[in-house]
């Protein structure tokens, strides 16, 4: 009897788990884990790109040194806690000086140089990281008394991440003397404090502060909208376009008309269309289609259900209409994409 009861309980547990799994899958995958907090287009883009900044280690230096660093995986960022360092992105380009309190975010397809002295003999980073260091490594050059830096990285989704990466310059440098950098300075100070005290929970606190540091530096870069090229990121910083963008991101499957989006942004149809194209680099309807296709890519990779079960959430009433739009955008059918054709 006890065995029977245990068996029934086990079966009931499995059934409940299956029901819960189905309920979770049936909820919209296009909400991008917003929880109960109202979304915004930039947060949606970062979530879709799977950009999760993580603390990866620190470096201390003293005396004269120069390190040739390998090509970063995804986005690489530094927070300078003490002293200064030269950062040279390319051998034939001038170096940039980073000082205490500065934050740098890089997206590079090649190696780069970090140095206290640009005339110092270069050492390959692999010499310093051999034997392999732990995930959260600490490296000291010389006596380590003059320079201290925290580093982190954000790996990106292989395709959706390119949407974010393509809109970024090779280097974002936010100086501690920037008038808008008060929050950045506060975060750097908290990081210094956490690394110095190693109080209970310091590992998790360091991780959270690192994420906030990355996002705040990105915010400050985006606040200089005049320097941004037309594209997704510039559109997301445009206050007049933000209401329309929120409409698209909140309800991607709604059959939006140009007039509705213009009305949301309190502009005439013509003024809205012209401004949107100038800022975003594409028309409002093209942006809507592109965003739907980014969500479709995400769903095809992360939702095991047939696309026919969620395509209406993206505004497509038939499989043929969705397949045609997807192939026109990506060059692949949904089935080919899901099988790993990209």
N, C-alpha and C positions, 0 to 999 in steps of 0.2 A: 504493500500500500504506500509506504513512504517513497519507494522508488517510482511508483506511478505518479504520485504527487509531484515529485521532483521533475519527472519527465514532462508532465503537463506544464509546470511552471517554466521550464526551459523553453518549451515550444511557444508558450504565451509570450515570453520575453522576446523570442526571435520574431514573432509576428508583430509585436509592438515596435520593435526596432525597424522592421521593414516598412511599417506604416509611417513611422516618423521620417524615415529616409525619403519616402515618396512625397510626403508633405513638404520636406525641405527642398526637394528637387522641383516640386511644382510651384514653389514661390519664385518670383522673378529673379533670374540670374543677373538681370540687367540693373538691379539696384546697387551693385558693386559694394556690398557690405557697408552701407551708410549708417546702419543701426537706426536710431531715432533722431539723429542730428540732420537738419536740412542740408542737402548736398550743395555743392558748387562745382562749376565746370573744371577748375584746376584740380580739385581733389579727385574728381572722377578720372581725369587724365592720369594723375599720378598712380591711382589705384589700378587702372587698366594697364599701365606700363609696368606694374608690379615693382615699383621703385620703393624698396624698403631699406632706408639707410641703416647701416649697422656700424658700430664701433669696431675697428679692426686692430688698433694698436697705437703705440706711441714711439716717438723718437726723441732722444736727447743728444746734444752735441756740444763739443768744446774744442777750441782750436781750429785748425784749417782742415776742411774736408769737402769732398764732392762725391755724390752718389748718382750713378746712372740707374734710374728706375725703369722697370719694364712697362710695356703698354698696359694701362689700367683695364680691368674688367668692369664694364659698365661705367658708372659715374664714380669719380674719386674725389674726396674732399679732405681738406686739412683745416685745423684750427690751431693757430699759433698761440701758445700759452706764455712763452717767455723768449726774449731775444728776437732774432731776425734770421731770415734765410732767403737765398736767391732761388727763384724758380724759372727755369728756362725750358720752354715747350719744345723748341726746335734749335738745333745747333747753329743755324744761321739767323736766329732772331734774338733781339735784346732780351735779357733776363728781367724778371719782375721781382721787386723786393717785397717780401711779406714780413710784416712786423707783428709784435705781440698784440693780440686782439683781432687780427685779421682772419678772415675765412676765405678759402679758395675752393671752388668746385670746378672740376675738369672733366671734359669728355674728349678723349684723345684716341687716335688709332695708331699711336707710335709711342716710343719711349720718351722720357723727359729727364731733366737734371735737377737735383736738389743740391745746394752747396752753400757753405758758409763763406767760401772763397772760390770765385770762378776760375782762378788761376791754379787751384790745387789739383793734383793728379786725380783723375776720375777712378773710382772703384765701382765695380759692377755690384748691383744689389744682391745678386745671387751669392757673392762672397760673404755677405753679411748674414744672409738668411740660410747659411749652411752650417751645421745640419738644420733641417726644417724646424722652424719655430712653431710654437703653438698658435692657435687661431688668433688669440689676442696677444700679440707679441710686443715686446719692449726691446728696443735697440738703443745702445749707447755708443756714440762716436767720440773718441777722446775721453776727456774727464766728465763730459756731459753737463758742465756747469753753466754754459752760456745760452743754450737753446733747448726748448721743449715744445713738442708738437704732438697733437692727437690726430689720428687719421681714421678715415672711415670710407666705406664704399656703398654703392647701391647698384646691385645687379638689376638688369632690365629684362623684361620679356623679350624674347627673340625678335618678334615682329611689332607687337603693340608698343613696346618700349621705344622703338625708333621714332614714333610720333612725338615723344618728348625729347629724345636725344637730338633729332634733326632740327629742332627749334632752338637749341642751345648753342652758344658760342663755345670754342675750345676751352676758354677760361672765363669763369665768373670770379672776380676779385672784389670782395667787400671789405673795405678798410675800416678799422676800429674808430677812425675819426670821422666816418660818414655820419652826417647829421641824423639819419634815420636808424642808426645802428645801435641804439640804446638797448633794445631787447637782445641783440646779438652779443653785446658786451656782457650783459647779465648772464646769458647762457654759458659763455666762455668762462666767466668767473665761477659759476656753479660747477662746471666740469673740473676746473682746477681744484675746487674744494672737495669734490667727490673723489678725485684721484689721490688727493693728499691724505684724506681721513680714512678712506676704506671702511666707512661705517657699514652697519648691517644694511643689506639691500643695495650696496653701491654698484653692483654689476648691472642690475635692472635700471637703476637711476641713470647710470652712464649711458645705457642704451637709449633710454627715452630722451635724455638731453641731446644726444647725438642726432636723433631724428628731428627734434625741434630746431636744432642748429642748422641742419641741412635745409629744412623747409623755410626757415626765416631768411637764410641767405638767398634762397631762390625767390622769395617774396620781394626782397629788396632789389634784386636784379630786375624783376618784372615791374617794379614801381618806376623804373627808368624806361617807361614804354616808348619814349621817343627814339631810343637807340635800338629797338627791336625791329626786325624785318617783318613784313606782313606774313601772318601765319596764325596757327592755333593759339600760341601763347600770347601774342599781341592782342588777339581778339578777346582773350579771357581777362585782359587788364583794362579793356575799354568799358568805362562805366555806362556809356549809353547803349552798348550792345549786350551788356550782361543780362538784362531781363529776358531778351530773346534767347540767349544761350541757355539760360536756366530753363526756359520752356522746352527747348529741344532736349536737354539732358534729363529733365524730369519725366518727359513723356515722349520718348523717341519714336513710339509707334503711332502717335497721333498724326493724322493727315494734315500737317500744318500748311497753311496758305501763307504766301508772302505778306498779305494784308494783316493777318493775325500777328505775325512776328513783329511787323513794323508797329502795330498798335501797342504791343507789349513794351516796346522801347520808346513809345511816345514820339514816333517819327512818321512822316508821310512814306508811302510805299517807295517812291523814287529815291528820296533822301536816304532811307534805310538801306535799300539795295546798293546804292553807290558807296555809302560809308562801309557797309559790311565787306564788300569786295575789296575796297582799299585797305582795310585793316586786316581782314582774315586771309586775303589772297584768293578767295573763292567766293562764289555766290552763296546766299543763305541756303538755297535748296541743295547745292553741292555739299555744303557743310553738313546738312542734315543727313544726306545719303552717306557721306564719309563716316559720320559718327555711328550710324546704324551698322555699317560694315565693320567698324572696329569692334562694336559690341558683338556682332555675329562671329568674328574671329575668336573673341574671348569665349563665347558660348560653345563654339565647335570644339574648342580645346578642353573646356572645363565641365560641360554638361553632356552626360552620356545619352540623353534622350534624343530621338530623331528631331531634326531641325523643324519638321512640320509641327511639332508640339509647342514651339516658341516663336516661330517666324511672325505670327500675328502681332506679337509684342513689339516687333520692329516695323510694323506697318505693311506687311506683305500678306495678302489674302490667299495666295496660291504658291505651291512649291515651285512652279515654273517661273513665276515673277521673282521670287527670292533668288532662285538659282541663277537666273539671267543677270540680276543686279550684282550678285556676288562675283560671278565669273567676269563680268565687265570690269569690276573694280580690282580683282586680285589676279585674274588670268587663270583661275582654277575653279572647278566646281566645288560646292560644299563638301561632297564626299571625298574628292581628291585632297582638299585641304585638311580634312579630319584625319585622313590616312597618313598625313605627314608629307604632303607634296610640297610644302614650303620649308 
